[in-house]
Structure formats: C-alpha cells, structure tokens
Amino acid sequence: MANKKQTSKSVATKASAALRDGRSNARTKSIAGSALSQTKTNKSKKK
C-alpha cells in the first residue's frame, strides 16, 4: 500500500527556508529535503 501522507504547505515553506539558509547544518537540510519530497506538486501533463 502506498504512503499517501503529504507535507503541509506551512511545513514545506519552513523546509524551503531551511534549505536556503546558509547556517543550516547537513542534518537539517536532509530533513527539509525529505519533507519537500513529500509535498503535493502542481505538475501538469503536456499532451
């Protein structure tokens, strides 16, 4: 069964800020990247 949990918009925003912050350590960036990989995307299929 697939995991259908997704990161909320507020958490995704904070994760994005953590990745852009030069002071964030590797562990923080790893967690932030993981959170962003679980966000809903707005990709549309081109035909």
PyMOL Python script that loads the backbone (N, CA, C, O; Angstrom):
from pymol import cmd

cmd.read_pdbstr("""\
ATOM      1  N   MET A   1       0.844  -1.177   0.000  1.00  0.00           N
ATOM      2  CA  MET A   1       0.000   0.000   0.000  1.00  0.00           C
ATOM      3  C   MET A   1       0.891   1.242   0.000  1.00  0.00           C
ATOM      4  O   MET A   1       1.874   1.313   0.738  1.00  0.00           O
ATOM      5  N   ALA A   2       0.545   2.191  -0.812  1.00  0.00           N
ATOM      6  CA  ALA A   2       1.333   3.418  -0.934  1.00  0.00           C
ATOM      7  C   ALA A   2       1.087   4.355   0.243  1.00  0.00           C
ATOM      8  O   ALA A   2      -0.015   4.414   0.789  1.00  0.00           O
ATOM      9  N   ASN A   3       2.120   5.075   0.618  1.00  0.00           N
ATOM     10  CA  ASN A   3       2.010   6.075   1.674  1.00  0.00           C
ATOM     11  C   ASN A   3       1.401   7.334   1.068  1.00  0.00           C
ATOM     12  O   ASN A   3       1.995   7.930   0.169  1.00  0.00           O
ATOM     13  N   LYS A   4       0.243   7.747   1.536  1.00  0.00           N
ATOM     14  CA  LYS A   4      -0.458   8.883   0.946  1.00  0.00           C
ATOM     15  C   LYS A   4      -0.314  10.150   1.771  1.00  0.00           C
ATOM     16  O   LYS A   4      -1.004  11.136   1.510  1.00  0.00           O
ATOM     17  N   LYS A   5       0.569  10.142   2.759  1.00  0.00           N
ATOM     18  CA  LYS A   5       0.770  11.328   3.586  1.00  0.00           C
ATOM     19  C   LYS A   5       1.552  12.369   2.802  1.00  0.00           C
ATOM     20  O   LYS A   5       2.471  12.043   2.051  1.00  0.00           O
ATOM     21  N   GLN A   6       1.172  13.635   2.991  1.00  0.00           N
ATOM     22  CA  GLN A   6       1.860  14.726   2.313  1.00  0.00           C
ATOM     23  C   GLN A   6       2.194  15.820   3.305  1.00  0.00           C
ATOM     24  O   GLN A   6       1.482  16.028   4.287  1.00  0.00           O
ATOM     25  N   THR A   7       3.284  16.513   3.035  1.00  0.00           N
ATOM     26  CA  THR A   7       3.721  17.616   3.879  1.00  0.00           C
ATOM     27  C   THR A   7       2.795  18.807   3.670  1.00  0.00           C
ATOM     28  O   THR A   7       2.431  19.124   2.537  1.00  0.00           O
ATOM     29  N   SER A   8       2.415  19.469   4.764  1.00  0.00           N
ATOM     30  CA  SER A   8       1.539  20.637   4.668  1.00  0.00           C
ATOM     31  C   SER A   8       2.286  21.818   4.062  1.00  0.00           C
ATOM     32  O   SER A   8       3.516  21.833   4.019  1.00  0.00           O
ATOM     33  N   LYS A   9       1.537  22.797   3.599  1.00  0.00           N
ATOM     34  CA  LYS A   9       2.129  23.973   2.971  1.00  0.00           C
ATOM     35  C   LYS A   9       3.018  24.736   3.948  1.00  0.00           C
ATOM     36  O   LYS A   9       4.088  25.211   3.568  1.00  0.00           O
ATOM     37  N   SER A  10       2.587  24.856   5.197  1.00  0.00           N
ATOM     38  CA  SER A  10       3.384  25.611   6.171  1.00  0.00           C
ATOM     39  C   SER A  10       4.710  24.911   6.474  1.00  0.00           C
ATOM     40  O   SER A  10       5.739  25.570   6.620  1.00  0.00           O
ATOM     41  N   VAL A  11       4.688  23.597   6.567  1.00  0.00           N
ATOM     42  CA  VAL A  11       5.927  22.855   6.819  1.00  0.00           C
ATOM     43  C   VAL A  11       6.835  22.927   5.595  1.00  0.00           C
ATOM     44  O   VAL A  11       8.053  23.051   5.730  1.00  0.00           O
ATOM     45  N   ALA A  12       6.253  22.850   4.410  1.00  0.00           N
ATOM     46  CA  ALA A  12       7.044  22.943   3.184  1.00  0.00           C
ATOM     47  C   ALA A  12       7.720  24.304   3.070  1.00  0.00           C
ATOM     48  O   ALA A  12       8.864  24.396   2.623  1.00  0.00           O
ATOM     49  N   THR A  13       7.022  25.353   3.471  1.00  0.00           N
ATOM     50  CA  THR A  13       7.595  26.699   3.441  1.00  0.00           C
ATOM     51  C   THR A  13       8.783  26.800   4.390  1.00  0.00           C
ATOM     52  O   THR A  13       9.813  27.377   4.044  1.00  0.00           O
ATOM     53  N   LYS A  14       8.638  26.240   5.581  1.00  0.00           N
ATOM     54  CA  LYS A  14       9.733  26.267   6.558  1.00  0.00           C
ATOM     55  C   LYS A  14      10.905  25.406   6.094  1.00  0.00           C
ATOM     56  O   LYS A  14      12.063  25.766   6.305  1.00  0.00           O
ATOM     57  N   ALA A  15      10.614  24.285   5.471  1.00  0.00           N
ATOM     58  CA  ALA A  15      11.674  23.419   4.955  1.00  0.00           C
ATOM     59  C   ALA A  15      12.441  24.117   3.841  1.00  0.00           C
ATOM     60  O   ALA A  15      13.666  24.020   3.765  1.00  0.00           O
ATOM     61  N   SER A  16      11.721  24.815   2.986  1.00  0.00           N
ATOM     62  CA  SER A  16      12.365  25.564   1.912  1.00  0.00           C
ATOM     63  C   SER A  16      13.282  26.641   2.472  1.00  0.00           C
ATOM     64  O   SER A  16      14.391  26.841   1.975  1.00  0.00           O
ATOM     65  N   ALA A  17      12.821  27.327   3.495  1.00  0.00           N
ATOM     66  CA  ALA A  17      13.637  28.367   4.128  1.00  0.00           C
ATOM     67  C   ALA A  17      14.889  27.760   4.760  1.00  0.00           C
ATOM     68  O   ALA A  17      15.961  28.362   4.708  1.00  0.00           O
ATOM     69  N   ALA A  18      14.762  26.592   5.348  1.00  0.00           N
ATOM     70  CA  ALA A  18      15.913  25.930   5.969  1.00  0.00           C
ATOM     71  C   ALA A  18      16.955  25.551   4.924  1.00  0.00           C
ATOM     72  O   ALA A  18      18.156  25.641   5.178  1.00  0.00           O
ATOM     73  N   LEU A  19      16.496  25.127   3.749  1.00  0.00           N
ATOM     74  CA  LEU A  19      17.438  24.765   2.692  1.00  0.00           C
ATOM     75  C   LEU A  19      18.166  25.992   2.140  1.00  0.00           C
ATOM     76  O   LEU A  19      19.335  25.908   1.762  1.00  0.00           O
ATOM     77  N   ARG A  20      17.478  27.115   2.096  1.00  0.00           N
ATOM     78  CA  ARG A  20      18.087  28.344   1.576  1.00  0.00           C
ATOM     79  C   ARG A  20      18.994  29.028   2.587  1.00  0.00           C
ATOM     80  O   ARG A  20      19.854  29.824   2.213  1.00  0.00           O
ATOM     81  N   ASP A  21      18.808  28.722   3.862  1.00  0.00           N
ATOM     82  CA  ASP A  21      19.595  29.349   4.922  1.00  0.00           C
ATOM     83  C   ASP A  21      21.002  28.748   4.944  1.00  0.00           C
ATOM     84  O   ASP A  21      21.163  27.538   5.105  1.00  0.00           O
ATOM     85  N   GLY A  22      21.993  29.578   4.785  1.00  0.00           N
ATOM     86  CA  GLY A  22      23.370  29.115   4.768  1.00  0.00           C
ATOM     87  C   GLY A  22      23.851  28.587   6.103  1.00  0.00           C
ATOM     88  O   GLY A  22      24.870  27.898   6.161  1.00  0.00           O
ATOM     89  N   ARG A  23      23.143  28.893   7.173  1.00  0.00           N
ATOM     90  CA  ARG A  23      23.547  28.454   8.509  1.00  0.00           C
ATOM     91  C   ARG A  23      23.037  27.069   8.859  1.00  0.00           C
ATOM     92  O   ARG A  23      23.447  26.508   9.875  1.00  0.00           O
ATOM     93  N   SER A  24      22.153  26.498   8.046  1.00  0.00           N
ATOM     94  CA  SER A  24      21.587  25.174   8.336  1.00  0.00           C
ATOM     95  C   SER A  24      22.651  24.095   8.189  1.00  0.00           C
ATOM     96  O   SER A  24      23.463  24.131   7.264  1.00  0.00           O
ATOM     97  N   ASN A  25      22.639  23.132   9.113  1.00  0.00           N
ATOM     98  CA  ASN A  25      23.610  22.037   9.025  1.00  0.00           C
ATOM     99  C   ASN A  25      23.083  20.930   8.107  1.00  0.00           C
ATOM    100  O   ASN A  25      21.943  20.984   7.645  1.00  0.00           O
ATOM    101  N   ALA A  26      23.911  19.945   7.856  1.00  0.00           N
ATOM    102  CA  ALA A  26      23.572  18.874   6.921  1.00  0.00           C
ATOM    103  C   ALA A  26      22.342  18.089   7.368  1.00  0.00           C
ATOM    104  O   ALA A  26      21.523  17.707   6.532  1.00  0.00           O
ATOM    105  N   ARG A  27      22.199  17.844   8.658  1.00  0.00           N
ATOM    106  CA  ARG A  27      21.048  17.080   9.169  1.00  0.00           C
ATOM    107  C   ARG A  27      19.751  17.841   8.917  1.00  0.00           C
ATOM    108  O   ARG A  27      18.755  17.257   8.490  1.00  0.00           O
ATOM    109  N   THR A  28      19.766  19.140   9.181  1.00  0.00           N
ATOM    110  CA  THR A  28      18.583  19.970   8.953  1.00  0.00           C
ATOM    111  C   THR A  28      18.209  19.968   7.481  1.00  0.00           C
ATOM    112  O   THR A  28      17.034  19.850   7.134  1.00  0.00           O
ATOM    113  N   LYS A  29      19.200  20.098   6.619  1.00  0.00           N
ATOM    114  CA  LYS A  29      18.936  20.112   5.179  1.00  0.00           C
ATOM    115  C   LYS A  29      18.406  18.771   4.697  1.00  0.00           C
ATOM    116  O   LYS A  29      17.571  18.720   3.794  1.00  0.00           O
ATOM    117  N   SER A  30      18.881  17.693   5.288  1.00  0.00           N
ATOM    118  CA  SER A  30      18.400  16.367   4.928  1.00  0.00           C
ATOM    119  C   SER A  30      16.925  16.200   5.286  1.00  0.00           C
ATOM    120  O   SER A  30      16.136  15.687   4.493  1.00  0.00           O
ATOM    121  N   ILE A  31      16.571  16.634   6.478  1.00  0.00           N
ATOM    122  CA  ILE A  31      15.176  16.543   6.926  1.00  0.00           C
ATOM    123  C   ILE A  31      14.285  17.451   6.081  1.00  0.00           C
ATOM    124  O   ILE A  31      13.181  17.063   5.701  1.00  0.00           O
ATOM    125  N   ALA A  32      14.763  18.654   5.790  1.00  0.00           N
ATOM    126  CA  ALA A  32      13.986  19.593   4.976  1.00  0.00           C
ATOM    127  C   ALA A  32      13.775  19.037   3.570  1.00  0.00           C
ATOM    128  O   ALA A  32      12.681  19.148   3.017  1.00  0.00           O
ATOM    129  N   GLY A  33      14.803  18.449   2.999  1.00  0.00           N
ATOM    130  CA  GLY A  33      14.678  17.850   1.670  1.00  0.00           C
ATOM    131  C   GLY A  33      13.686  16.703   1.660  1.00  0.00           C
ATOM    132  O   GLY A  33      12.918  16.545   0.711  1.00  0.00           O
ATOM    133  N   SER A  34      13.702  15.912   2.705  1.00  0.00           N
ATOM    134  CA  SER A  34      12.759  14.806   2.825  1.00  0.00           C
ATOM    135  C   SER A  34      11.325  15.324   2.900  1.00  0.00           C
ATOM    136  O   SER A  34      10.420  14.776   2.271  1.00  0.00           O
ATOM    137  N   ALA A  35      11.135  16.384   3.678  1.00  0.00           N
ATOM    138  CA  ALA A  35       9.797  16.968   3.805  1.00  0.00           C
ATOM    139  C   ALA A  35       9.319  17.512   2.464  1.00  0.00           C
ATOM    140  O   ALA A  35       8.158  17.332   2.097  1.00  0.00           O
ATOM    141  N   LEU A  36      10.209  18.174   1.734  1.00  0.00           N
ATOM    142  CA  LEU A  36       9.816  18.746   0.446  1.00  0.00           C
ATOM    143  C   LEU A  36       9.541  17.668  -0.600  1.00  0.00           C
ATOM    144  O   LEU A  36       8.737  17.876  -1.508  1.00  0.00           O
ATOM    145  N   SER A  37      10.193  16.540  -0.479  1.00  0.00           N
ATOM    146  CA  SER A  37       9.957  15.468  -1.447  1.00  0.00           C
ATOM    147  C   SER A  37       8.577  14.841  -1.267  1.00  0.00           C
ATOM    148  O   SER A  37       8.104  14.117  -2.143  1.00  0.00           O
ATOM    149  N   GLN A  38       7.933  15.118  -0.139  1.00  0.00           N
ATOM    150  CA  GLN A  38       6.612  14.563   0.137  1.00  0.00           C
ATOM    151  C   GLN A  38       5.494  15.586  -0.054  1.00  0.00           C
ATOM    152  O   GLN A  38       4.365  15.360   0.383  1.00  0.00           O
ATOM    153  N   THR A  39       5.801  16.708  -0.703  1.00  0.00           N
ATOM    154  CA  THR A  39       4.778  17.727  -0.923  1.00  0.00           C
ATOM    155  C   THR A  39       3.993  17.434  -2.192  1.00  0.00           C
ATOM    156  O   THR A  39       4.467  16.726  -3.080  1.00  0.00           O
ATOM    157  N   LYS A  40       2.818  17.972  -2.265  1.00  0.00           N
ATOM    158  CA  LYS A  40       1.996  17.842  -3.458  1.00  0.00           C
ATOM    159  C   LYS A  40       2.576  18.750  -4.533  1.00  0.00           C
ATOM    160  O   LYS A  40       2.927  19.897  -4.258  1.00  0.00           O
ATOM    161  N   THR A  41       2.675  18.248  -5.736  1.00  0.00           N
ATOM    162  CA  THR A  41       3.209  19.055  -6.832  1.00  0.00           C
ATOM    163  C   THR A  41       2.079  19.520  -7.734  1.00  0.00           C
ATOM    164  O   THR A  41       1.006  18.917  -7.772  1.00  0.00           O
ATOM    165  N   ASN A  42       2.329  20.576  -8.444  1.00  0.00           N
ATOM    166  CA  ASN A  42       1.343  21.117  -9.382  1.00  0.00           C
ATOM    167  C   ASN A  42       1.773  20.870 -10.819  1.00  0.00           C
ATOM    168  O   ASN A  42       1.508  21.685 -11.703  1.00  0.00           O
ATOM    169  N   LYS A  43       2.430  19.755 -11.047  1.00  0.00           N
ATOM    170  CA  LYS A  43       2.900  19.441 -12.391  1.00  0.00           C
ATOM    171  C   LYS A  43       1.709  19.054 -13.262  1.00  0.00           C
ATOM    172  O   LYS A  43       0.867  18.247 -12.867  1.00  0.00           O
ATOM    173  N   SER A  44       1.657  19.636 -14.435  1.00  0.00           N
ATOM    174  CA  SER A  44       0.594  19.275 -15.369  1.00  0.00           C
ATOM    175  C   SER A  44       1.208  18.493 -16.521  1.00  0.00           C
ATOM    176  O   SER A  44       2.335  18.757 -16.939  1.00  0.00           O
ATOM    177  N   LYS A  45       0.463  17.547 -17.017  1.00  0.00           N
ATOM    178  CA  LYS A  45       0.949  16.734 -18.127  1.00  0.00           C
ATOM    179  C   LYS A  45       0.684  17.457 -19.434  1.00  0.00           C
ATOM    180  O   LYS A  45      -0.438  17.879 -19.713  1.00  0.00           O
ATOM    181  N   LYS A  46       1.737  17.593 -20.231  1.00  0.00           N
ATOM    182  CA  LYS A  46       1.596  18.228 -21.543  1.00  0.00           C
ATOM    183  C   LYS A  46       1.293  17.155 -22.568  1.00  0.00           C
ATOM    184  O   LYS A  46       1.892  16.079 -22.564  1.00  0.00           O
ATOM    185  N   LYS A  47       0.362  17.462 -23.438  1.00  0.00           N
ATOM    186  CA  LYS A  47      -0.007  16.496 -24.477  1.00  0.00           C
ATOM    187  C   LYS A  47       0.405  17.001 -25.830  1.00  0.00           C
ATOM    188  O   LYS A  47       0.180  16.327 -26.835  1.00  0.00           O
TER     189      LYS A  47
END
""", "prot")
cmd.dss("prot")
cmd.show_as("cartoon", "prot")
cmd.util.cbc("prot")
cmd.orient("prot")
